[in-house]
Amino acid sequence: MATNENTENRTEQLPVQLEIGFPENRPDRIVAQHNDLIRAQYDMSLLEMRLFIAMLARINRGDKEFSTYRIPVSELYPEDKVGGKTYSQIKKAVIRLSGRTITVESKDERGIREIVSNPIMSTCRYKEKSGHVMAQFNNFVKPYLLELRGDFSVAQELTLIEFRSFYSFRVYWLLKLSAFHSDTIDVGLAEMKHMFHLTGKYTNFADFKRFVLDVSQQEIATTDMAFEYKPIKDGKSVVSIQFQLLRPVVVARIDTELPDGVQQKLTELGISLKSLHDIKDRYRQGKLAEEYIRFVLIYYEQAQTKGRIRSLAGAIYKALMTNQLVNELEAVKAAQPTYKAPQPKAATDEIGEDVIALDELRSGWEAMRKQGLSDYETFEASLTPYRTMPNYRFERRNGVDCLIYTRSGVL
């Protein structure tokens, strides 16, 4: 039978006194973990889990070192009110989290297994009435959280922070890990217990079902990983759990390639394989222009930083499937100075020159670059094509650097 201690640690009730809840305009940040960390062995209380999520959300893509993160206490109580027991609760969470170890088992390219067990935190502290917790990850977890290049999964912070069970958090990530490849996911019961630090506990499957599977199913039901499940038996014993996602994500792969860097960006933002297929299909049919795709990505990433959307992946998907931001793109283009390179005219006997100041060219490039519509990282790089064209040359006239296009009757 499940113990009261286990139940209390995972679904503990937080106090309700002084109201400080979530600000409505809080941005929904993306969090990422290496899949080896998702499979790692560890457990946490509800408050520890929320602190862990808040720290994950503060890691920026490209970070090479961990910072000491300042976590407002209000972020740890998204649906509750902070009261007189806050200090004792956070004190307990800080002490426990500081002592938590994460055990990661992995294999190298030769199949050689390695097991590593280390504390997850380098430091974690809280001063009464300060209003925030200061925490930093142990360098041991750098390979699993920083500069991720492959074999990782992403999720939305506000989805994770709403779970009230640690097991919902773990099950959700397990499904995320495999959802890109299949809508039917089998996980061994012993393997799951090992990951959740439940080996030797819930020996009666009915207890595991009640306190782990059913609670997770209920809490995950409103997310993108909603599922049904059934136990798989070997004789009379349950040996594995088969999860069936209610929003299938498996589709046939298609050869259509999205513009350079777009597919990777969409995947990192949490776009599912099924949604990616829909986007590729529209692009293949000519219903999506590269200019529009890049504008949508920039538009909604900026909107997210201002707290105007809850689901970044959902907003981007809708915009790409409905062209709902076409008018916004046209308005931006109309309001910004743009430059079109001089084009050779039809063959005539006319000989002459078109002259444009490089400062004017630079202004056009900067406007396009700001909107993500230029492929060149620097203005100097954007001039490279002109250097290889025989009708173009660079000159300084009247103290002004210019690009000269020479017209002639020969194309």
C-alpha positions in Angstrom: 0.0 0.0 0.0 1.1 3.6 -0.6 2.3 5.4 2.5 0.9 8.8 3.5 4.4 10.2 3.2 4.6 9.4 -0.4 1.2 10.9 -1.2 2.0 14.1 0.7 5.4 14.6 -0.9 3.9 14.4 -4.4 0.6 16.3 -4.1 1.2 18.5 -1.1 -1.2 21.4 -0.4 0.2 24.8 -0.4 -1.1 27.6 2.0 -3.7 30.2 1.1 -3.2 33.6 2.8 -1.4 36.6 1.2 -2.2 36.6 -2.5 0.7 36.9 -4.9 -0.3 34.5 -7.8 1.0 34.3 -11.4 1.0 37.6 -13.3 -1.4 37.1 -16.3 1.2 38.4 -18.7 3.9 36.0 -17.7 5.6 34.7 -20.9 5.5 31.0 -21.6 9.1 30.1 -21.9 10.5 27.0 -23.6 12.4 24.5 -21.5 14.7 21.8 -22.8 16.4 18.7 -21.4 18.7 16.1 -22.9 16.8 12.8 -23.2 19.3 11.1 -20.9 18.2 13.5 -18.1 14.6 12.7 -18.8 15.4 9.0 -18.2 17.5 9.7 -15.1 16.7 8.4 -11.7 15.5 11.0 -9.2 12.5 12.3 -7.2 11.3 15.6 -5.9 8.5 17.2 -3.9 6.0 19.5 -5.6 7.8 22.7 -4.5 11.2 21.2 -5.5 9.8 20.3 -8.9 8.5 23.9 -9.5 11.9 25.4 -8.5 13.6 23.0 -10.9 11.2 24.0 -13.7 11.8 27.7 -13.0 15.5 27.2 -13.2 15.2 25.3 -16.5 13.2 28.2 -18.0 16.0 30.6 -17.2 18.6 28.8 -19.3 19.1 30.7 -22.6 20.0 29.0 -25.8 23.7 29.4 -26.3 24.6 29.6 -22.6 27.9 28.0 -21.9 27.9 28.3 -18.1 25.2 28.2 -15.5 24.2 31.4 -13.8 22.9 31.8 -10.3 19.2 32.2 -10.9 16.9 34.5 -9.0 13.5 32.8 -8.6 10.6 34.9 -7.3 8.7 33.0 -4.6 5.4 33.8 -6.4 6.5 31.6 -9.3 6.5 28.6 -7.0 2.9 29.1 -6.0 1.1 29.6 -9.4 -2.4 28.8 -8.2 -2.1 29.4 -4.5 -1.5 32.3 -2.1 1.7 32.7 -0.1 1.2 32.7 3.6 2.9 32.4 7.0 4.2 28.9 6.3 6.1 30.0 3.2 9.5 30.1 4.9 9.3 26.7 6.5 8.0 25.2 3.2 10.8 26.7 1.1 13.4 26.0 3.7 12.5 22.3 3.5 12.5 22.4 -0.3 15.9 24.2 -0.4 17.5 21.7 1.9 16.0 18.7 0.1 16.8 19.9 -3.4 20.4 20.8 -2.4 20.9 17.2 -1.3 19.1 15.6 -4.3 21.2 13.4 -6.6 20.4 12.6 -10.2 21.6 9.3 -11.5 22.1 9.2 -15.3 22.9 6.0 -17.2 24.0 6.2 -20.8 25.8 4.3 -23.6 28.5 5.6 -26.0 28.7 4.9 -29.7 30.3 1.5 -29.0 27.5 0.5 -26.6 29.7 0.8 -23.5 27.4 1.8 -20.6 28.2 4.5 -18.0 26.4 5.5 -14.9 27.0 8.8 -13.2 25.4 10.0 -9.9 25.9 13.5 -8.7 24.1 16.3 -6.8 21.9 18.3 -9.1 22.5 21.6 -7.3 25.6 23.7 -6.8 23.9 26.1 -4.4 20.4 26.8 -3.3 19.5 29.4 -0.7 16.5 31.4 0.6 16.4 34.4 3.0 13.2 35.0 4.8 11.1 37.9 3.4 13.5 38.4 0.5 10.8 37.3 -2.0 13.1 35.0 -4.0 15.2 31.9 -4.0 18.8 31.9 -5.3 19.9 28.7 -7.0 22.5 27.3 -9.4 22.8 24.0 -11.1 25.8 21.7 -10.5 28.3 21.7 -13.5 27.7 17.9 -13.7 24.4 18.6 -15.5 25.9 20.9 -18.2 25.9 18.2 -20.9 22.2 17.6 -20.2 21.0 21.3 -20.2 23.5 23.5 -22.0 24.4 23.7 -25.7 22.0 20.9 -26.7 22.6 19.8 -30.3 20.6 16.6 -30.5 18.7 13.9 -28.6 16.8 16.4 -26.5 13.1 17.3 -25.9 11.4 20.6 -25.3 8.2 21.7 -23.5 6.4 24.9 -22.4 7.0 26.1 -18.9 3.4 27.0 -18.1 2.3 23.5 -19.0 4.8 22.0 -16.6 4.3 24.4 -13.8 0.5 23.6 -13.6 1.1 20.0 -12.6 0.5 19.3 -9.0 2.1 15.8 -9.0 5.8 15.1 -9.6 4.7 12.0 -11.4 2.8 14.0 -14.0 5.9 16.0 -14.6 8.0 12.8 -15.2 5.3 11.0 -17.3 4.8 14.1 -19.5 8.5 14.3 -20.3 8.6 10.5 -21.0 5.8 10.9 -23.5 7.5 14.0 -25.1 10.7 12.0 -25.5 9.0 9.4 -27.7 6.0 11.3 -29.2 8.1 12.5 -32.2 8.4 8.9 -33.3 5.2 7.2 -32.4 1.7 7.7 -30.9 2.0 4.3 -29.1 4.6 4.3 -26.4 5.6 1.2 -24.3 7.5 1.7 -21.0 8.6 -1.1 -18.8 7.0 -1.0 -15.3 10.4 -1.7 -13.6 12.1 0.9 -15.7 9.5 3.5 -14.9 9.7 2.8 -11.2 13.5 3.0 -11.3 13.4 6.4 -13.0 10.8 7.7 -10.5 12.8 6.4 -7.6 10.0 4.0 -6.7 11.9 0.7 -6.8 10.5 -1.5 -4.0 7.5 0.8 -3.5 3.9 0.4 -4.8 4.4 -3.3 -5.0 0.7 -3.7 -5.5 0.0 -2.5 -9.0 -3.3 -1.0 -8.0 -1.4 1.5 -5.8 0.9 2.4 -8.7 -2.1 2.9 -10.9 -3.9 5.1 -8.4 -1.1 7.3 -7.3 1.0 7.5 -10.4 -0.8 6.6 -13.6 -4.3 7.9 -12.9 -3.1 11.2 -11.3 -0.8 11.8 -14.3 -3.5 10.9 -16.8 -5.9 13.4 -15.2 -3.4 16.3 -15.0 -1.9 15.7 -18.5 -5.4 15.4 -20.1 -5.5 19.1 -21.0 -2.0 19.2 -22.6 -0.6 18.1 -26.0 0.4 14.8 -24.4 -3.1 13.6 -23.4 -3.2 9.8 -23.3 -4.9 6.6 -22.5 -3.0 3.6 -21.1 -3.3 -0.1 -20.5 -1.1 -2.4 -18.4 0.7 -5.2 -20.3 0.9 -8.5 -18.5 3.2 -11.5 -18.6 1.0 -14.1 -17.0 -0.6 -12.4 -14.0 2.1 -9.8 -13.4 2.1 -6.3 -15.0 5.4 -5.9 -16.8 4.9 -2.7 -18.8 2.6 0.2 -19.6 1.4 1.0 -23.1 0.5 4.7 -23.5 -1.7 5.7 -26.5 -1.5 9.4 -27.3 -4.9 10.9 -28.0 -3.4 13.4 -30.4 -1.4 11.2 -32.8 1.8 12.8 -34.1 3.0 10.1 -36.4 2.8 10.8 -40.2 4.7 9.6 -43.2 7.9 11.6 -43.7 7.9 13.8 -46.8 10.9 15.0 -48.8 9.9 18.7 -48.8 12.6 20.8 -47.2 11.7 24.0 -45.5 14.0 27.1 -45.9 17.4 26.9 -44.3 17.2 26.7 -40.4 13.4 26.8 -40.3 12.7 23.2 -39.6 15.2 23.1 -36.8 13.7 26.2 -35.3 10.2 24.9 -35.5 11.3 21.6 -33.8 13.1 23.5 -31.0 9.9 25.5 -30.4 7.9 22.3 -29.8 6.1 21.9 -33.1 5.0 18.3 -33.3 5.9 16.0 -36.3 2.3 16.1 -37.5 2.2 19.9 -37.4 5.5 20.0 -39.2 4.1 17.8 -41.9 1.1 20.2 -42.3 3.5 23.1 -42.6 5.7 21.4 -45.1 2.6 20.4 -47.1 1.5 24.0 -47.4 5.0 25.1 -48.3 5.2 22.5 -51.0 1.9 23.6 -52.5 3.2 27.2 -52.7 0.8 28.5 -50.0 3.6 29.6 -47.7 6.4 32.0 -48.7 9.8 31.9 -46.9 9.5 35.6 -46.1 6.1 35.0 -44.3 7.4 32.0 -42.4 10.4 33.9 -41.0 8.2 36.9 -40.2 5.8 34.7 -38.2 8.7 33.2 -36.2 10.0 36.6 -35.3 6.6 38.1 -34.6 5.5 35.5 -32.1 8.9 35.2 -30.4 8.7 38.9 -29.7 5.1 38.6 -28.6 6.1 35.8 -26.2 8.7 38.0 -24.5 6.0 40.5 -23.8 3.7 37.9 -22.3 1.0 38.2 -24.9 0.7 34.4 -25.7 0.6 31.2 -23.7 1.5 28.6 -26.3 4.2 29.7 -28.7 4.1 26.5 -30.8 0.3 26.7 -31.1 0.3 30.4 -32.1 3.0 29.8 -34.8 1.2 26.7 -36.2 -2.1 28.6 -36.5 -0.4 31.6 -38.2 1.3 29.3 -40.7 -1.8 27.3 -41.5 -4.1 30.3 -41.9 -1.9 33.2 -43.2 -3.4 35.3 -40.4 -0.3 37.6 -40.2 -0.2 38.5 -43.9 -1.6 41.9 -43.4 0.9 42.5 -40.5 3.8 41.5 -42.7 2.6 43.9 -45.5 2.2 46.7 -43.0 5.7 46.2 -41.7 7.2 46.1 -45.2 5.3 49.3 -46.2 6.5 51.1 -43.1 10.1 50.3 -43.5 12.5 51.6 -46.2 13.4 48.8 -48.6 15.9 48.6 -51.4 15.6 46.6 -54.6 18.9 46.0 -56.4 19.1 47.6 -59.9 17.9 45.1 -62.5 19.3 45.0 -66.1 16.9 46.4 -68.6 15.9 44.8 -71.9 18.6 45.0 -74.6 18.7 48.5 -76.1 21.3 50.7 -77.6 21.1 53.0 -74.5 24.3 53.3 -72.5 24.2 54.9 -69.1 24.6 54.4 -65.3 22.5 53.9 -62.3 24.1 55.2 -59.1 23.1 54.5 -55.5 24.9 55.6 -52.4 26.1 52.8 -50.1 24.5 54.5 -47.2 21.1 54.1 -48.9 21.9 50.4 -49.5 22.9 50.0 -45.9 19.6 51.5 -44.7 17.7 49.0 -46.9 19.7 46.1 -45.6 19.3 47.1 -42.0 15.5 47.4 -42.4 15.3 43.9 -44.0 17.7 42.4 -41.5 15.7 43.8 -38.5 12.6 41.9 -39.8 14.6 38.8 -40.5 14.2 39.1 -44.3 17.9 39.2 -45.2 20.1 36.1 -45.4 23.3 38.2 -44.8 24.7 38.5 -41.4 26.6 41.8 -42.2 26.1 44.6 -44.7 29.5 43.9 -46.2 28.4 40.3 -46.9 25.3 41.6 -48.6 27.5 43.4 -51.2 29.4 40.2 -52.2 27.1 39.3 -55.1 27.7 42.7 -56.8 31.4 42.2 -56.7 31.0 39.2 -59.1 28.7 40.9 -61.6 30.5 42.5 -64.6 27.9 45.4 -64.8 28.5 46.5 -61.2 31.4 48.3 -59.6 32.1 50.3 -56.5 33.4 53.9 -56.7 33.7 57.0 -54.6 32.0 60.0 -56.2 32.0 63.5 -54.7 33.2 62.0 -51.4 30.4 59.4 -51.3 30.9 55.6 -51.6 28.5 54.4 -54.3 27.4 51.2 -56.2 27.4 51.8 -60.0 25.4 49.8 -62.4 26.4 50.3 -66.1 23.6 49.9 -68.7 24.5 49.0 -72.2 22.9 47.4 -75.3 24.6 44.1 -74.4 23.0 42.0 -71.7 
